[in-house]
């Protein structure tokens, strides 16, 4: 960590390397940034995204670190804005073009492959943030115990997701109408979970079963 920061961190600019999105997102995700500089490095990352019209500049390697850094720091609205368009670079352009699988290039007309998982890290955000299905760091060893912490963003009105575990299928579905969020969660038998509703604490501890929640959200 010390060597990395001595080599790549510019204490004057409060940025890493060239100051690109990948340059700042990687050390933030890997917890290499000294606490005193973390907020400023994160702010520089967001400013760069804004300066590029909420377009990403990362590539295959940097995409996941950018997406996770934003999500892990509560910047899911930035993530949503960054992907909710139909321009290049972006997933919306591929959909508009008619692609049914991820393509090698952001513009499918310029790539060789029309079935390429290289741009796939967005799927982690779908499951981990939008649906909120994530493993518990305090209980390693699979999904015997896990967390459900959905993150409604933008103008999304519903999310429906399932995840196959060694113990059975985890299912999450939520719908939002105005400021009312209705959440349905299915926990496999012999599993436990902490359900964290948006803006609510503490978490609700539950066992295997089907649960429904109705909450007012901002």
C-alpha positions in Angstrom: 0.0 0.0 0.0 2.7 2.4 1.0 4.7 1.7 -2.2 1.6 2.0 -4.4 0.7 5.4 -3.0 4.2 6.7 -3.2 4.3 5.7 -6.8 0.9 6.6 -8.1 -0.8 9.1 -5.7 -0.5 12.8 -6.4 -1.0 14.5 -3.0 -1.3 17.9 -4.7 -4.1 16.9 -7.1 -5.6 14.3 -4.7 -5.7 11.9 -7.6 -4.0 8.7 -8.8 -2.1 8.3 -12.0 -3.6 10.3 -14.8 -6.7 11.1 -12.8 -8.8 8.9 -15.1 -11.9 7.0 -13.8 -10.0 3.8 -13.7 -6.9 5.4 -12.0 -9.0 6.6 -9.1 -11.6 3.8 -8.9 -9.1 1.0 -8.6 -7.4 2.2 -5.4 -10.7 3.2 -3.9 -12.2 -0.3 -4.4 -9.0 -2.0 -3.1 -8.9 0.3 0.0 -5.5 1.6 -0.9 -6.4 5.3 -0.3 -5.4 6.8 3.0 -8.4 7.8 5.0 -7.5 11.4 5.0 -7.7 11.5 1.2 -10.5 9.1 0.5 -13.3 11.6 0.2 -11.4 13.9 -2.1 -10.3 11.0 -4.4 -14.0 9.9 -4.6 -15.1 13.4 -5.4 -12.6 13.7 -8.2 -13.9 10.4 -9.6 -17.5 11.7 -9.6 -16.4 15.0 -11.1 -14.6 13.2 -14.0 -17.8 11.2 -14.7 -19.8 14.5 -14.7 -17.2 16.1 -17.0 -17.6 13.3 -19.5 -21.4 13.8 -19.6 -22.0 10.9 -17.2 -20.2 8.5 -19.6 -17.6 6.0 -18.5 -14.0 6.0 -19.7 -12.9 2.7 -18.2 -12.2 -0.4 -20.2 -12.6 -4.1 -19.7 -10.4 -4.2 -16.6 -11.6 -1.0 -15.0 -15.3 -1.3 -15.5 -15.9 -3.5 -12.4 -13.8 -1.3 -10.1 -15.7 1.8 -11.3 -19.1 0.2 -10.9 -18.4 -1.3 -7.4 -16.7 1.9 -6.2 -19.8 3.9 -7.0 -22.2 1.4 -5.6 -20.2 0.7 -2.4 -20.1 4.4 -1.7 -23.8 4.9 -2.0 -23.6 6.5 -5.5 -26.1 4.3 -7.2 -27.9 7.4 -8.6 -24.6 8.3 -10.4 -24.4 4.7 -11.6 -28.0 4.8 -12.9 -27.5 8.1 -14.7 -24.2 6.9 -16.2 -26.0 3.9 -17.8 -29.5 5.2 -18.5 -28.9 6.5 -22.0 -28.6 5.2 -25.5 -25.3 6.8 -26.6 -21.8 5.3 -27.0 -20.2 4.2 -24.7 -23.2 2.5 -23.0 -25.3 -0.6 -22.8 -28.3 1.3 -24.1 -26.8 1.8 -27.5 -26.3 -2.0 -27.8 -30.0 -2.5 -27.0 -31.1 0.2 -29.4 -28.9 -1.5 -32.1 -30.7 -4.7 -31.5 -28.1 -6.8 -29.7 -29.4 -9.6 -27.6 -26.1 -10.5 -26.1 -23.2 -8.3 -24.9 -21.0 -7.2 -27.8 -17.2 -6.8 -27.8 -17.2 -3.1 -28.5 -19.6 -0.4 -27.1 -20.5 0.2 -30.8 -21.4 -3.3 -32.1 -20.6 -2.1 -35.7 -16.9 -1.8 -34.8 -16.3 -5.1 -33.0 -15.6 -8.6 -34.1 -17.8 -10.4 -31.6 -21.5 -10.0 -30.9 -21.4 -12.5 -28.0 -18.7 -11.2 -25.6 -18.9 -11.2 -21.8 -16.2 -8.5 -21.6 -18.6 -5.8 -20.7 -20.5 -7.9 -18.2 -19.7 -6.4 -14.8 -23.0 -4.4 -14.9 -24.8 -7.6 -14.0 -23.1 -7.6 -10.5 -24.8 -4.2 -9.9 -28.2 -5.5 -11.0 -28.0 -8.3 -8.4 -25.9 -6.7 -5.6 -27.4 -3.2 -5.6 -30.7 -3.0 -7.5 -32.0 -6.3 -6.1 -29.7 -6.1 -3.1 -28.7 -9.8 -3.0 -25.3 -10.0 -1.5 -23.2 -12.3 0.7 -22.4 -11.4 4.3 -18.8 -10.6 5.0 -19.3 -11.7 8.6 -20.6 -15.1 7.5 -18.3 -16.6 4.9 -18.9 -19.9 3.2 -21.7 -19.2 0.8 -25.3 -18.1 1.3 -26.1 -19.8 4.6 -26.5 -16.2 5.8 -26.7 -13.3 3.5 -28.0 -9.7 3.1 -30.9 -8.3 1.1 -30.5 -4.6 0.7 -32.3 -3.3 -2.4 -31.4 0.2 -3.8 -34.3 1.8 -5.7 -32.8 4.4 -8.1 -33.9 6.9 -10.7 -37.3 6.2 -12.2 -37.1 2.4 -11.9 -40.5 1.2 -10.9 -39.7 -2.5 -10.3 -36.9 -5.1 -10.0 -37.3 -8.8 -10.0 -34.3 -11.2 -9.5 -33.4 -14.6 -8.3 -30.1 -16.2 -7.3 -29.4 -20.0 -7.1 -27.4 -20.9 -4.0 -26.3 -24.2 -2.5 -29.3 -24.0 -0.2 -31.9 -23.1 -2.7 -33.2 -20.1 -4.6 -33.2 -16.6 -3.2 -35.9 -14.4 -4.8 -36.3 -10.6 -4.5 -39.0 -8.5 -6.1 -39.8 -4.9 -5.4 -42.2 -2.3 -6.9 -42.3 1.4 -6.3 -45.2 3.7 -6.8 -44.4 7.3 -5.8 -42.8 7.1 -2.3 -44.2 3.6 -1.5 -42.0 0.6 -1.9 -43.4 -2.9 -1.7 -40.8 -5.6 -1.3 -41.2 -9.4 -1.4 -38.3 -11.7 -0.4 -38.0 -15.5 -0.4 -35.4 -17.0 1.8 -34.4 -20.7 1.3 -35.1 -23.2 4.2 -32.2 -23.5 6.7 -30.9 -20.0 5.7 -31.0 -16.7 7.5 -30.8 -13.2 6.2 -30.6 -9.6 7.2 -33.0 -7.4 5.3 -32.1 -3.8 5.0 -34.8 -1.6 3.7 -33.8 1.7 1.9 -33.0 4.4 4.5 -34.0 2.1 7.4 -32.0 0.8 10.3 -31.4 -1.6 11.9 -31.6 -4.6 9.6 -34.5 -7.1 10.0 -33.2 -10.6 10.8 -35.3 -13.4 9.2 -35.2 -17.1 8.7 -36.3 -19.2 5.7 -39.6 -18.2 4.4 -41.6 -15.7 2.3 -41.7 -12.1 3.6 -43.4 -8.9 2.4 -42.7 -5.3 3.4 -44.3 -2.0 2.6 -42.4 1.1 3.4 -42.3 4.8 2.6 -39.1 5.7 0.9 -37.7 9.1 -0.2 
